[in-house]
């Protein structure tokens, strides 16, 4: 296990958050500017990243393992949703706050951290299977995830809710994946460039939103620590206990358990900001869970290996 790779990924995220924090404090980024960046990320760069992440070659040699990984990923998401619909009830009485905590319990930082961390622990062969777990991410985040953040939207159901850029990108990406269609240059190059902006800009936005609150408040919200405990420790532990008797392939089992213990996705901040819910709670969730995963991920990897 390359411990330095894990630390490197986490340090990069904190430096980017620091850039956003300093930019807001110095007036380079305003509150309106942060909201504008969030909209750009949600509607342009994140959909680009979703499509690019689904450009995975599917061969007959890997088909069996691919289907097994899909089945394992489904169990992971079902378990995460089960926690997401129960745990927040004990953390807050506000429906909008419950939605933010629910979103943070389901959606983790699979992209920027998941790929380098699983590669560092299990080798480069883990990258393909990590990407498979990411496939449902876009559709779930831009459908169920939005209804989590804004449950009031579900009470007055509007089909247009699901005609957003994230859903369109996810469906397009899945079609390309199952048909084996590869986007030609220069279009794939443009999508890769736009997609690569998502994580750095998302962390900058997170840092700028953290700058809007007193520094001490980042560490005083016990609800964030409770959510983080589930996000980093309890969900991966329960998932391991469920899957261990049935999954004989230790590589696939190890990958999904490590991914289940990733910190909160920066997308939580972007979508909370886009849909006018508590983006400060999401920012704190990203900050605290990313900080603490420096201890929990190596411990989880040590247990698995």
C-alpha positions in Angstrom: 0.0 0.0 0.0 1.4 3.4 -1.0 0.5 5.5 2.0 2.1 8.6 0.5 -0.3 8.5 -2.4 -3.3 8.6 0.0 -1.8 11.5 1.9 -1.0 13.3 -1.3 -4.6 13.2 -2.5 -5.9 14.5 0.8 -3.3 17.3 1.0 -4.2 18.5 -2.5 -7.8 18.8 -1.5 -7.0 20.9 1.5 -4.7 23.2 -0.4 -7.4 23.8 -3.0 -9.9 24.5 -0.1 -7.3 26.9 1.3 -7.1 28.7 -2.1 -10.9 29.2 -2.0 -10.9 30.3 1.6 -8.1 32.9 0.9 -9.8 34.0 -2.3 -13.1 34.8 -0.4 -11.3 36.5 2.4 -9.4 38.7 0.0 -12.5 39.6 -2.0 -11.4 37.8 -5.2 -14.4 35.5 -4.9 -17.7 37.0 -3.7 -20.8 35.1 -2.4 -22.4 35.6 -5.8 -19.2 34.5 -7.5 -19.2 31.3 -5.5 -22.8 30.6 -6.5 -22.0 31.3 -10.2 -19.0 28.9 -10.1 -21.3 26.3 -8.5 -23.8 26.6 -11.4 -21.0 26.4 -13.9 -19.7 23.2 -12.2 -23.1 21.6 -11.9 -24.3 22.3 -15.4 -21.1 22.1 -17.5 -18.0 20.5 -15.9 -19.7 17.8 -13.8 -21.8 16.5 -16.7 -18.6 16.4 -18.8 -16.9 14.4 -16.1 -19.8 12.0 -15.9 -19.6 11.3 -19.6 -15.8 10.9 -19.6 -15.9 8.5 -16.6 -18.2 6.2 -18.5 -15.9 5.9 -21.5 -14.8 2.5 -20.2 -13.9 -0.4 -22.6 -16.1 -3.5 -21.9 -14.6 -6.7 -23.1 -15.8 -10.3 -23.0 -12.8 -11.2 -20.8 -13.9 -8.8 -18.1 -17.6 -9.2 -18.5 -18.1 -11.7 -15.6 -16.2 -9.6 -13.1 -17.9 -6.4 -14.4 -21.4 -7.8 -13.7 -20.3 -9.0 -10.3 -18.9 -5.5 -9.5 -22.2 -3.9 -10.7 -24.1 -6.2 -8.3 -21.8 -5.3 -5.4 -22.1 -1.6 -6.2 -25.9 -1.9 -6.1 -25.7 -3.5 -2.6 -23.5 -0.6 -1.5 -25.9 2.1 -2.8 -28.9 0.3 -1.2 -27.1 0.2 2.1 -26.0 3.8 1.9 -29.6 4.9 1.1 -30.8 2.9 4.1 -28.5 4.8 6.4 -29.3 8.1 4.6 -33.1 7.8 5.2 -32.7 6.9 8.9 -29.6 8.5 10.5 -30.5 12.2 9.7 -33.8 11.9 11.6 -31.8 11.8 14.8 -29.5 14.7 13.8 -31.9 17.4 12.9 -35.6 18.3 12.7 -35.4 20.4 9.5 -36.4 18.6 6.3 -33.9 20.7 4.3 -31.0 19.9 6.7 -32.0 16.2 6.7 -31.6 16.3 3.0 -28.1 17.6 3.1 -27.0 14.9 5.7 -28.7 12.2 3.6 -26.9 13.3 0.5 -23.5 13.3 2.4 -24.1 9.8 3.6 -24.8 8.4 0.1 -22.4 10.4 -2.2 -18.7 10.2 -1.5 -15.6 11.4 -3.2 -15.3 8.5 -5.6 -13.6 10.3 -8.5 -10.7 12.4 -7.3 -9.8 10.3 -4.3 -11.4 6.9 -5.1 -9.3 6.1 -8.2 -5.8 7.1 -6.9 -6.5 5.5 -3.4 -7.7 2.2 -4.7 -4.8 2.1 -7.2 -2.3 2.8 -4.4 -3.8 0.0 -2.3 -4.7 -2.7 -4.8 -2.7 -1.7 -7.9 -3.6 -0.2 -11.3 -6.0 -3.0 -12.0 -8.4 -1.6 -9.5 -9.0 1.6 -11.5 -11.4 -0.1 -14.0 -13.5 -1.6 -11.2 -13.5 1.7 -9.3 -14.8 3.4 -12.5 -17.7 0.8 -12.6 -18.8 1.9 -9.1 -18.9 5.5 -10.3 -21.2 4.7 -13.2 -24.5 5.0 -11.3 -23.3 8.0 -9.4 -24.4 10.7 -11.8 -27.9 9.4 -12.3 -28.5 8.9 -8.6 -27.0 12.3 -7.6 -29.1 14.2 -10.1 -32.3 12.4 -9.4 -32.7 10.9 -5.9 -29.9 13.2 -4.7 -31.8 16.3 -5.7 -35.0 15.0 -4.1 -33.0 14.4 -0.9 -31.8 18.0 -0.9 -35.2 19.4 -1.8 -37.9 17.0 -0.6 -40.5 19.7 -1.2 -39.9 19.3 -5.0 -41.1 15.7 -4.7 -44.4 16.8 -3.2 -45.2 18.7 -6.4 -43.6 16.3 -8.8 -42.5 17.8 -12.1 -41.0 15.5 -14.7 -38.8 18.4 -15.8 -36.9 18.0 -12.5 -35.2 15.0 -14.1 -34.4 16.8 -17.4 -31.3 18.3 -15.9 -27.8 18.3 -17.3 -26.6 15.6 -14.9 -29.3 13.1 -15.9 -28.8 13.8 -19.6 -25.1 13.3 -19.3 -25.5 10.1 -17.2 -28.0 8.5 -19.7 -25.8 9.5 -22.6 -22.7 8.0 -20.9 -24.5 4.7 -20.1 -25.7 4.4 -23.7 -22.1 4.9 -24.9 -20.9 2.4 -22.3 -23.2 -0.5 -23.2 -22.9 0.2 -27.0 -19.1 0.5 -26.8 -19.2 3.9 -28.5 -16.1 6.0 -28.0 -16.3 9.7 -28.4 -13.9 10.8 -31.1 -11.3 13.6 -30.8 -11.4 16.5 -30.4 -14.8 16.2 -28.6 -13.5 13.8 -26.0 -10.5 16.0 -25.4 -12.8 19.0 -24.7 -14.9 16.9 -22.3 -11.8 15.7 -20.5 -10.5 19.2 -20.1 -13.9 20.5 -18.8 -14.3 17.4 -16.5 -10.9 17.9 -15.0 -11.9 21.3 -13.7 -14.6 19.8 -11.5 -12.7 18.6 -8.5 -10.3 21.6 -8.2 -13.0 24.2 -8.7 -15.4 22.3 -6.4 -12.8 22.4 -3.6 -12.2 26.1 -4.2 -16.0 26.7 -3.9 -16.0 24.6 -0.7 -13.2 26.7 0.8 -14.9 30.0 -0.2 -18.1 28.9 1.6 -16.2 27.8 4.7 -14.8 31.4 4.7 -18.3 32.7 5.3 -18.5 31.2 8.7 -16.4 31.7 11.9 -13.4 29.4 11.8 -14.3 27.8 15.2 -17.7 26.7 13.9 -16.1 24.3 11.5 -15.1 22.0 14.5 -18.1 22.5 16.9 -21.0 20.9 15.1 -21.4 17.4 16.7 -23.8 16.4 13.9 -21.1 16.6 11.3 -18.9 14.3 13.4 -21.8 11.9 13.8 -22.4 11.9 10.0 -18.7 11.5 9.4 -18.5 8.5 11.7 -21.2 6.8 9.5 -19.6 8.0 6.3 -16.0 6.8 7.1 -16.4 3.9 9.5 -19.9 2.4 10.0 -21.1 2.1 6.4 -17.9 0.4 5.2 -17.8 -1.9 8.2 -21.5 -3.0 7.8 -20.9 -3.4 4.0 -18.0 -5.7 4.7 -20.0 -7.8 7.1 -22.8 -8.2 4.6 -20.6 -9.0 1.6 -17.8 -11.0 3.1 -19.7 -14.4 3.3 -20.8 -14.1 -0.4 -18.0 -12.4 -2.3 -15.0 -14.7 -2.9 -13.1 -12.2 -5.0 -11.1 -10.3 -2.4 -10.0 -7.6 -4.9 -13.7 -6.6 -5.6 -14.6 -6.8 -1.9 -11.6 -4.7 -0.9 -12.3 -2.0 -3.6 -16.0 -1.5 -2.6 -15.2 -1.4 1.1 -12.5 1.2 0.6 -14.8 3.3 -1.7 -17.6 3.1 0.9 -15.2 4.8 3.3 -14.4 7.8 1.1 -15.1 11.3 2.5 -18.1 13.4 1.4 -18.3 14.3 -2.3 -17.6 18.0 -3.1 -20.8 17.7 -5.2 -22.7 17.9 -2.0 -21.6 21.6 -1.7 -22.3 22.3 -5.4 -25.8 20.9 -5.5 -26.7 22.3 -2.0 -25.6 25.7 -3.3 -27.4 25.2 -6.7 -30.7 24.2 -5.0 -30.5 26.8 -2.2 -30.2 24.5 0.8 -27.6 24.5 3.6 -24.4 24.6 1.7 -22.4 25.5 4.9 -23.3 22.2 6.4 -22.2 20.5 3.2 -18.9 22.4 3.3 -18.2 21.4 6.8 -19.1 17.8 6.0 -16.5 17.8 3.1 -13.9 19.5 5.3 -14.2 17.3 8.4 -14.7 14.0 6.6 -11.7 14.7 4.3 -9.6 15.6 7.4 -10.5 12.5 9.3 -10.2 10.1 6.4 -6.4 10.5 6.6 -6.7 8.1 9.6 -9.6 5.9 8.6 -8.7 4.9 5.1 -5.2 3.5 6.0 -6.8 1.6 8.9 -9.5 0.2 6.7 -6.8 -0.8 4.1 -4.7 -2.4 6.8 -7.7 -4.5 8.0 -8.5 -5.6 4.5 -4.9 -6.6 3.6 
